[in-house]
């Protein structure tokens, strides 16, 4: 986003941490002003004070904040000030906010923030509806802008060679990508794969990611005796080279914001299977047309969907052709134009 818009706007970029995959590239952009609030130390209120100082120093015409926690910090930094606030909600607040005391405070602050905002950007229509309903925000104040993909970069990355293991052309590979956390619901995927593997021993599951559920997932793989059929590859900087050769891509999540990995898999692989979780998959995939959507937590249905996507050649061809047409609407340039028009208004 910053890379695409920096020639048309004077951008002041503020991050919580001085790190990130694209930070060096961003810092090389001519005219970009950069600040970091160094969130390794402090708390929500100290972060807000640091941000407030930056805002007073730079005097922006508008503030665009991404993600729910930075939205809270940005709101607190603007108490008593009048700079127009635009908040972008990237996930589903109904699922990341628990009933803990801290999250009750955050929920209250989000209510205040979204009511104060000049505008809100949601990444899905379902997310927009939830914000309007739960925070009492007028519908016309919320805009939906889908995430976009930069196709030339994906074309480059997908052609890198897989060196992590030897690909067996006689096997069907199923790929999943994402942090090993509760949201991704890998136990469902592994149990569903166990059903598929009992029918087709020539299938393999590759999981790219790391996280707090690693031990639990490995214990489940051991209990189901699937060590020879599941490859836990850990974090991979380039998952797209795996997407290229996989027979299908699977998203088994219990919730999402708007799953970019599903978009990327639809573009690179063209054979995507997903749970119909909130929010996003149903706005990416049209079931049985350009992918498959499954009921959440339904092991048998997910196994059957993976089987169909891997072994039904006529269906695979049909889905692939439809996915080529669908993915065009998620071109990054469409997203950038929507943000540009939005910021110029």
C-alpha positions as CSV (number, residue, x, y, z in Angstrom):
1,X,0.0,0.0,0.0
2,X,2.7,2.5,1.0
3,X,4.8,1.6,-2.0
4,X,1.9,2.2,-4.4
5,X,0.8,5.5,-2.9
6,X,4.0,7.2,-1.8
7,X,4.3,9.2,-5.0
8,X,0.8,10.7,-4.6
9,X,0.8,11.4,-0.8
10,X,3.3,12.6,1.7
11,X,3.4,9.6,4.0
12,X,4.4,9.4,7.6
13,X,4.8,5.7,8.5
14,X,4.6,4.7,12.1
15,X,5.2,1.1,13.3
16,X,5.2,-0.6,16.7
17,X,8.5,-2.4,16.1
18,X,11.5,-1.6,13.9
19,X,11.3,-4.8,12.0
20,X,9.3,-6.6,9.3
21,X,9.8,-8.3,5.9
22,X,9.3,-5.1,3.9
23,X,10.7,-2.5,6.3
24,X,14.0,-1.9,4.5
25,X,12.2,-1.6,1.1
26,X,9.8,1.0,2.6
27,X,12.6,3.0,4.3
28,X,14.3,3.3,0.9
29,X,11.3,5.1,-0.6
30,X,12.2,8.8,-1.4
31,X,10.3,11.3,0.8
32,X,8.9,8.7,3.3
33,X,9.1,9.9,6.9
34,X,9.4,7.0,9.4
35,X,8.9,6.7,13.2
36,X,8.8,3.7,15.5
37,X,7.1,3.8,18.9
38,X,9.4,0.9,20.2
39,X,6.6,-1.2,21.7
40,X,9.1,-3.7,23.2
41,X,8.8,-1.6,26.3
42,X,5.7,0.0,27.8
43,X,2.0,-0.4,27.8
44,X,-1.1,0.7,25.8
45,X,-1.2,4.2,27.4
46,X,2.6,4.8,27.0
47,X,2.3,3.7,23.3
48,X,-0.6,6.2,22.9
49,X,1.5,9.0,24.4
50,X,4.5,8.2,22.1
51,X,2.2,8.2,19.1
52,X,0.5,11.4,20.1
53,X,3.9,13.1,20.2
54,X,4.6,11.9,16.6
55,X,1.2,13.1,15.4
56,X,1.6,16.5,17.0
57,X,5.1,16.8,15.4
58,X,4.1,15.7,11.9
59,X,0.6,17.3,11.8
60,X,-1.0,14.8,9.3
61,X,-4.2,15.6,7.4
62,X,-5.6,12.1,8.0
63,X,-4.6,9.1,10.0
64,X,-5.0,5.6,8.6
65,X,-4.5,2.8,11.2
66,X,-4.5,-0.9,10.6
67,X,-5.4,-3.8,13.0
68,X,-7.6,-3.6,16.1
69,X,-4.9,-3.0,18.8
70,X,-3.2,-0.2,16.8
71,X,-6.7,1.2,16.3
72,X,-7.1,1.3,20.1
73,X,-3.7,3.0,20.6
74,X,-4.4,5.5,17.8
75,X,-7.8,6.4,19.3
76,X,-6.3,7.0,22.7
77,X,-3.6,9.1,21.1
78,X,-6.2,11.4,19.6
79,X,-8.4,12.1,22.6
80,X,-8.9,15.9,22.6
81,X,-7.5,16.2,19.1
82,X,-9.4,16.4,15.8
83,X,-7.4,14.8,13.1
84,X,-9.7,12.6,10.9
85,X,-9.3,9.0,11.8
86,X,-9.7,6.1,9.4
87,X,-9.5,2.6,11.0
88,X,-9.0,-0.6,9.0
89,X,-10.3,-3.7,10.8
90,X,-8.4,-6.7,9.5
91,X,-9.9,-9.5,11.5
92,X,-13.1,-10.5,13.3
93,X,-13.5,-8.8,16.7
94,X,-16.1,-11.3,17.8
95,X,-13.5,-14.1,17.8
96,X,-10.3,-12.4,19.1
97,X,-12.0,-10.5,22.0
98,X,-12.6,-12.9,24.9
99,X,-14.5,-12.3,28.1
100,X,-11.3,-11.5,30.0
101,X,-11.2,-8.2,32.0
102,X,-8.5,-6.8,29.6
103,X,-10.6,-7.7,26.5
104,X,-13.7,-6.1,28.0
105,X,-11.8,-2.9,28.3
106,X,-10.5,-3.2,24.7
107,X,-14.0,-3.9,23.5
108,X,-15.2,-0.7,25.2
109,X,-12.3,1.2,23.7
110,X,-13.0,-0.1,20.2
111,X,-16.6,1.0,20.6
112,X,-15.4,4.5,21.4
113,X,-12.8,4.4,18.6
114,X,-15.2,3.2,15.9
115,X,-17.8,5.7,16.9
116,X,-15.2,8.5,16.8
117,X,-13.8,7.4,13.4
118,X,-14.4,9.4,10.3
119,X,-14.5,6.2,8.4
120,X,-13.9,2.5,8.9
121,X,-12.5,0.0,6.3
122,X,-13.5,-3.6,6.6
123,X,-11.9,-6.4,4.6
124,X,-15.1,-8.4,4.1
125,X,-18.8,-7.7,3.9
126,X,-19.4,-10.0,6.9
127,X,-16.9,-8.1,8.9
128,X,-18.6,-4.8,7.9
129,X,-21.9,-6.1,9.1
130,X,-20.5,-7.3,12.5
131,X,-18.9,-3.8,13.1
132,X,-22.1,-2.0,12.3
133,X,-24.1,-4.3,14.5
134,X,-21.8,-4.6,17.5
135,X,-20.5,-1.1,17.8
136,X,-23.5,0.8,16.6
137,X,-21.7,2.3,13.6
138,X,-23.8,3.6,10.8
139,X,-23.6,1.4,7.7
140,X,-22.6,4.2,5.4
141,X,-19.6,5.0,7.6
142,X,-18.1,1.5,6.9
143,X,-16.4,0.7,3.6
144,X,-15.4,-2.8,2.3
145,X,-12.1,-3.0,0.5
146,X,-11.0,-6.6,-0.3
147,X,-7.3,-7.4,0.1
148,X,-5.4,-7.5,-3.2
149,X,-2.5,-9.5,-4.6
150,X,0.6,-8.4,-6.5
151,X,0.6,-11.0,-9.2
152,X,4.1,-10.4,-10.7
153,X,5.7,-11.0,-7.3
154,X,3.8,-14.3,-6.8
155,X,4.7,-15.4,-10.3
156,X,8.4,-14.9,-9.5
157,X,8.3,-16.6,-6.1
158,X,6.3,-19.6,-7.2
159,X,9.0,-20.6,-9.6
160,X,11.7,-20.9,-7.0
161,X,12.9,-24.5,-6.5
162,X,11.7,-26.6,-3.5
163,X,14.8,-27.8,-1.8
164,X,13.3,-28.9,1.6
165,X,12.5,-32.4,0.3
166,X,12.3,-34.4,-2.8
167,X,8.9,-34.2,-4.6
168,X,7.4,-37.6,-5.6
169,X,5.4,-37.2,-8.7
170,X,3.3,-40.3,-7.9
171,X,2.0,-38.7,-4.7
172,X,-0.8,-36.2,-4.1
173,X,0.3,-33.3,-1.9
174,X,-2.1,-31.3,0.2
175,X,-0.8,-28.0,1.5
176,X,-1.7,-25.8,4.5
177,X,0.0,-22.6,5.4
178,X,-0.3,-20.5,8.6
179,X,0.7,-20.1,12.2
180,X,0.1,-23.1,14.5
181,X,-2.6,-21.5,16.5
182,X,-6.2,-22.1,17.5
183,X,-7.6,-20.0,14.7
184,X,-6.2,-22.3,12.0
185,X,-7.7,-25.4,13.6
186,X,-5.0,-27.8,12.4
187,X,-6.4,-30.7,14.6
188,X,-9.4,-30.7,12.3
189,X,-7.2,-30.8,9.2
190,X,-5.0,-33.6,10.5
191,X,-8.0,-35.7,11.6
192,X,-9.7,-35.1,8.2
193,X,-6.4,-36.0,6.5
194,X,-6.3,-39.3,8.5
195,X,-9.7,-40.2,7.0
196,X,-8.4,-39.3,3.5
197,X,-5.2,-41.3,4.0
198,X,-7.1,-44.4,5.1
199,X,-8.7,-44.3,1.6
200,X,-5.6,-43.1,-0.4
201,X,-2.2,-44.0,0.9
202,X,-0.6,-42.0,-1.9
203,X,-1.5,-38.7,-0.3
204,X,0.7,-36.5,1.8
205,X,0.0,-33.4,4.0
206,X,2.5,-30.5,4.2
207,X,2.0,-27.9,6.9
208,X,4.1,-24.7,6.7
209,X,4.1,-22.7,10.0
210,X,5.2,-22.6,13.6
211,X,3.4,-21.6,16.8
212,X,2.2,-22.5,20.2
213,X,0.3,-25.6,19.2
214,X,3.4,-27.4,17.8
215,X,3.6,-30.0,20.6
216,X,-0.1,-30.6,20.6
217,X,-0.1,-31.1,16.8
218,X,2.9,-33.5,16.9
219,X,1.2,-35.5,19.6
220,X,-1.9,-35.9,17.5
221,X,0.2,-36.9,14.5
222,X,1.8,-39.6,16.6
223,X,-1.5,-40.8,18.0
224,X,-2.9,-41.2,14.5
225,X,0.3,-42.8,13.3
226,X,0.7,-40.3,10.5
227,X,4.4,-39.3,10.8
228,X,5.2,-40.9,7.4
229,X,2.4,-39.0,5.7
230,X,2.6,-35.5,7.3
231,X,5.5,-33.2,6.8
232,X,5.7,-30.4,9.4
233,X,8.0,-28.0,7.5
234,X,8.0,-25.1,10.0
235,X,8.1,-21.5,8.9
236,X,8.9,-20.9,5.2
237,X,9.6,-17.5,3.8
238,X,8.4,-18.6,0.4
239,X,5.3,-20.8,0.7
240,X,4.3,-20.1,-2.9
241,X,6.8,-22.6,-4.4
242,X,4.9,-25.3,-2.4
243,X,1.6,-24.0,-3.7
244,X,2.7,-24.5,-7.2
245,X,3.2,-28.3,-7.0
246,X,0.5,-29.2,-4.5
247,X,-2.6,-31.0,-5.6
248,X,-4.7,-28.7,-3.5
249,X,-4.6,-26.1,-0.8
250,X,-6.6,-26.4,2.4
251,X,-7.7,-23.8,4.9
252,X,-9.2,-25.4,8.0
253,X,-9.7,-22.3,10.1
254,X,-12.2,-21.7,12.8
255,X,-12.1,-17.9,12.0
256,X,-10.2,-15.5,9.7
257,X,-10.1,-11.8,8.9
258,X,-9.8,-12.1,5.2
259,X,-7.4,-15.0,4.4
260,X,-4.8,-13.8,2.0
261,X,-3.3,-17.3,1.8
262,X,-6.6,-18.5,0.3
263,X,-6.4,-15.8,-2.4
264,X,-2.7,-16.7,-3.1
265,X,-3.5,-20.4,-3.4
266,X,-6.4,-19.7,-5.7
267,X,-4.1,-17.7,-8.0
268,X,-1.0,-20.0,-7.9
269,X,-2.7,-23.4,-7.4
270,X,-6.3,-23.0,-8.5
271,X,-7.6,-25.9,-6.3
272,X,-8.6,-24.5,-2.9
273,X,-10.6,-26.1,-0.1
274,X,-11.8,-24.1,2.9
275,X,-14.0,-24.3,5.9
276,X,-16.8,-21.8,5.6
277,X,-15.6,-19.9,8.7
278,X,-16.2,-16.3,9.6
279,X,-15.0,-14.1,7.9
280,X,-13.8,-14.1,4.3
281,X,-13.8,-17.6,2.7
282,X,-17.4,-17.4,1.4
283,X,-16.6,-14.0,-0.2
284,X,-13.6,-15.6,-2.0
285,X,-14.9,-19.0,-2.9
286,X,-18.2,-19.8,-4.7
287,X,-18.7,-23.4,-3.5
288,X,-18.4,-26.1,-6.2
289,X,-17.6,-23.4,-8.8
290,X,-14.1,-22.0,-8.1
291,X,-13.3,-24.0,-4.9
292,X,-14.9,-26.0,-2.2
293,X,-16.4,-24.7,1.1
294,X,-17.0,-27.1,4.0
295,X,-19.0,-27.0,7.2
296,X,-16.8,-26.0,10.1
297,X,-15.5,-28.8,12.4
298,X,-16.9,-31.5,10.0
299,X,-14.1,-34.0,9.7
300,X,-15.8,-36.2,7.1
301,X,-16.9,-33.3,4.9
302,X,-13.4,-31.8,4.8
303,X,-11.9,-35.2,4.0
304,X,-14.4,-35.7,1.1
305,X,-13.7,-32.3,-0.2
306,X,-9.9,-32.9,-0.3
307,X,-10.5,-36.2,-2.0
308,X,-12.7,-34.7,-4.7
309,X,-10.3,-31.8,-5.3
310,X,-7.3,-34.2,-5.5
311,X,-8.8,-37.1,-7.6
312,X,-11.7,-35.8,-9.7
313,X,-9.9,-34.6,-12.8
314,X,-13.0,-33.2,-14.5
315,X,-13.9,-31.2,-11.4
316,X,-10.3,-30.0,-10.9
317,X,-10.2,-28.6,-14.5
318,X,-13.6,-26.9,-14.0
319,X,-12.6,-25.3,-10.7
320,X,-9.2,-24.2,-12.1
321,X,-10.7,-22.4,-15.1
322,X,-13.3,-20.7,-12.9
323,X,-10.7,-19.6,-10.4
324,X,-8.7,-17.9,-13.2
325,X,-11.7,-15.6,-13.7
326,X,-12.5,-15.1,-10.1
327,X,-9.0,-14.1,-8.9
328,X,-8.8,-11.2,-11.3
329,X,-11.1,-9.2,-9.0
330,X,-8.4,-9.4,-6.3
331,X,-5.7,-7.7,-8.3
332,X,-3.7,-5.4,-6.0
333,X,-4.2,-2.4,-8.4
334,X,-8.0,-2.6,-7.8
335,X,-7.4,-2.4,-4.0
336,X,-4.9,0.5,-4.4
337,X,-7.3,2.5,-6.5
338,X,-10.0,2.1,-3.9
339,X,-7.7,3.3,-1.1
340,X,-6.5,6.2,-3.3
341,X,-10.0,7.3,-4.1
342,X,-11.0,6.9,-0.4
343,X,-8.1,9.0,0.8
344,X,-8.6,11.7,-1.7
345,X,-12.3,12.2,-0.7
